[in-house]
Amino acid sequence: MIIRWHLQQNLIVLPKSSKPERAAENFDVWEFVLSADEVNQIDRMDREDGKTLPKPEDNNQLF
């Protein structure tokens, strides 16, 4: 999905994978298009520090 998002932003995408099945998945982005709402949801994940995960000190269940 993120590869598709990059393509819809007219960005160059250079996916990499050492696993053939994962490489095939990376190229399976031409059969769908993200809606404007989906693009906006991904856009809203952007943070100034470039990270999308919460900080450990935020008492998050992930850490």
DRENGULUM-849256 format. One record per atom (N, C-alpha, C): x, y, z negated; atom name; residue number from 1. Coordinates in steps of 0.1 Angstrom, whole numbers, plus 2048, in hexadecimal, padded with zeros to 3 digits. Layout:
! DRENGULUM-849256
REC  east  north   up  atom    n
REC     X      Y    Z    CA  NUM
...
***
This chain:
! DRENGULUM-849256
REC  east  north   up  atom    n
REC   808    7F4  800     N    1
REC   800    800  800    CA    1
REC   809    80D  800     C    1
REC   814    80C  7F9     N    2
REC   81C    818  7F8    CA    2
REC   823    81A  805     C    2
REC   827    80F  80C     N    3
REC   82D    811  819    CA    3
REC   823    818  823     C    3
REC   816    814  822     N    4
REC   80C    81A  82A    CA    4
REC   80A    829  827     C    4
REC   80B    82C  81A     N    5
REC   80A    83A  815    CA    5
REC   815    842  81B     C    5
REC   821    83D  81B     N    6
REC   82C    844  821    CA    6
REC   82A    846  830     C    6
REC   826    83C  837     N    7
REC   823    83E  845    CA    7
REC   819    848  848     C    7
REC   80E    849  840     N    8
REC   804    853  842    CA    8
REC   808    861  83E     C    8
REC   813    862  837     N    9
REC   819    86F  834    CA    9
REC   824    873  83E     C    9
REC   825    86B  849     N   10
REC   82E    86D  854    CA   10
REC   83D    86C  84F     C   10
REC   83F    863  845     N   11
REC   84C    861  840    CA   11
REC   853    855  846     C   11
REC   860    854  846     N   12
REC   867    849  84B    CA   12
REC   868    83E  840     C   12
REC   864    832  843     N   13
REC   864    827  839    CA   13
REC   86F    81D  83D     C   13
REC   877    81A  834     N   14
REC   881    80F  836    CA   14
REC   880    805  82B     C   14
REC   876    7FC  82D     N   15
REC   874    7F2  822    CA   15
REC   87F    7E7  823     C   15
REC   882    7E2  818     N   16
REC   88D    7D8  817    CA   16
REC   888    7CC  80E     C   16
REC   88B    7C0  812     N   17
REC   888    7B4  80A    CA   17
REC   891    7A9  80F     C   17
REC   896    7A1  805     N   18
REC   89E    795  809    CA   18
REC   895    789  80B     C   18
REC   888    78A  808     N   19
REC   87F    77F  809    CA   19
REC   877    781  816     C   19
REC   877    777  81F     N   20
REC   870    778  82B    CA   20
REC   861    77B  829     C   20
REC   85B    774  820     N   21
REC   84C    776  81E    CA   21
REC   849    785  819     C   21
REC   852    78A  811     N   22
REC   850    798  80D    CA   22
REC   853    7A2  818     C   22
REC   85D    79F  821     N   23
REC   85F    7A7  82C    CA   23
REC   853    7A7  836     C   23
REC   84D    79C  837     N   24
REC   841    79B  840    CA   24
REC   836    7A4  83A     C   24
REC   834    7A3  82C     N   25
REC   82A    7AC  826    CA   25
REC   82D    7BA  828     C   25
REC   83A    7BE  828     N   26
REC   83D    7CC  82A    CA   26
REC   839    7D1  837     C   26
REC   838    7C9  841     N   27
REC   835    7CD  84F    CA   27
REC   826    7CC  851     C   27
REC   81E    7C7  848     N   28
REC   810    7C5  849    CA   28
REC   808    7D1  845     C   28
REC   80C    7DC  84B     N   29
REC   806    7E9  847    CA   29
REC   7FE    7F0  852     C   29
REC   7FD    7E9  85D     N   30
REC   7F6    7EF  869    CA   30
REC   7E8    7EC  86B     C   30
REC   7E3    7E3  862     N   31
REC   7D5    7DE  863    CA   31
REC   7CB    7E6  85A     C   31
REC   7D0    7F0  853     N   32
REC   7C8    7F8  84B    CA   32
REC   7CD    806  84A     C   32
REC   7C4    80F  845     N   33
REC   7C7    81D  843    CA   33
REC   7C2    821  835     C   33
REC   7CA    828  82E     N   34
REC   7C5    82D  821    CA   34
REC   7BC    838  823     C   34
REC   7B1    838  81B     N   35
REC   7A8    843  81B    CA   35
REC   7AE    850  815     C   35
REC   7A8    85B  817     N   36
REC   7AD    868  812    CA   36
REC   7AD    867  802     C   36
REC   7A3    861  7FD     N   37
REC   7A2    85F  7EE    CA   37
REC   7AE    856  7E9     C   37
REC   7B1    84C  7F0     N   38
REC   7BC    843  7EC    CA   38
REC   7C9    84A  7ED     C   38
REC   7CB    852  7F8     N   39
REC   7D7    85A  7F9    CA   39
REC   7D8    864  7EE     C   39
REC   7CD    86A  7EA     N   40
REC   7CE    874  7DF    CA   40
REC   7D1    86E  7D2     C   40
REC   7CC    862  7D0     N   41
REC   7CF    85B  7C3    CA   41
REC   7DD    858  7C2     C   41
REC   7E3    853  7CD     N   42
REC   7F2    851  7CD    CA   42
REC   7FA    85E  7CB     C   42
REC   7F5    868  7D2     N   43
REC   7FC    875  7D1    CA   43
REC   7FC    87A  7C3     C   43
REC   7F1    878  7BB     N   44
REC   7F0    87C  7AD    CA   44
REC   7FA    875  7A4     C   44
REC   800    86A  7A8     N   45
REC   809    863  7A0    CA   45
REC   817    86A  79F     C   45
REC   819    873  7A8     N   46
REC   826    87A  7A8    CA   46
REC   828    882  79C     C   46
REC   834    881  797     N   47
REC   838    889  78B    CA   47
REC   845    891  78E     C   47
REC   847    89B  787     N   48
REC   853    8A4  78A    CA   48
REC   860    89C  788     C   48
REC   861    892  77E     N   49
REC   86D    88B  77C    CA   49
REC   86E    87F  786     C   49
REC   865    87D  78F     N   50
REC   866    873  799    CA   50
REC   861    865  794     C   50
REC   85D    864  787     N   51
REC   859    857  782    CA   51
REC   84A    856  782     C   51
REC   845    84A  783     N   52
REC   836    848  782    CA   52
REC   832    840  776     C   52
REC   83B    83A  76F     N   53
REC   838    833  762    CA   53
REC   838    83C  757     C   53
REC   830    83A  74C     N   54
REC   830    842  740    CA   54
REC   83E    841  739     C   54
REC   841    84A  731     N   55
REC   84D    84A  72A    CA   55
REC   84C    841  71E     C   55
REC   856    83A  71A     N   56
REC   855    830  70E    CA   56
REC   851    837  702     C   56
REC   855    844  700     N   57
REC   851    84B  6F4    CA   57
REC   842    84F  6F3     C   57
REC   83B    84D  6FF     N   58
REC   82C    84F  6FF    CA   58
REC   824    844  6F9     C   58
REC   82B    83B  6F2     N   59
REC   824    830  6EB    CA   59
REC   81B    828  6F5     C   59
REC   821    824  700     N   60
REC   81A    81D  70A    CA   60
REC   81C    80E  708     C   60
REC   811    807  70B     N   61
REC   811    7F8  70A    CA   61
REC   81C    7F1  713     C   61
REC   821    7F8  71D     N   62
REC   82A    7F2  726    CA   62
REC   838    7F1  71F     C   62
REC   83B    7F8  715     N   63
REC   848    7F9  70F    CA   63
REC   848    7F3  701     C   63
***
